[in-house]
Amino acid sequence: MAKYKIIIANQADEDLYRISTYLPNNKFKEFRKALKGKYINLKSMPWMYPRLYYEKKTKTDFRKIVYQKYIIIYKIQKSQITILRMVTEKENYLKPKLLKIY
């Protein structure tokens, strides 16, 4: 089974920092631990999480991981997986502006 390399985009890194500023330290550590587990799964099974769909069921190349109230958006490209964004479920993560650069 192929192993994919995980790349964290700058925007996802900024999102993670933003999350760290409003979560209590113990909750943030729990979040980071859960992320590591999700990344381990992604490395060998990147298609296990559902695709994102825009309005009118338009399929995208993006996929999402849902963990508690957070949504991690990623894209599979050849032998790598790029983590693009980490947003809360309250954010409109399907806005074209949010994913435009990808």
Secondary structure, 3 states (H helix, E strand, C coil): CCCCEEEECHHHHHHHHHHHHHCCHHHHHHHHHHHHHHHHHHHHCHHHCCEEEEHHHEEEEEEEEEECCEEEEEEEECCEEEEEEEEECCCCCCCHHHHCCC
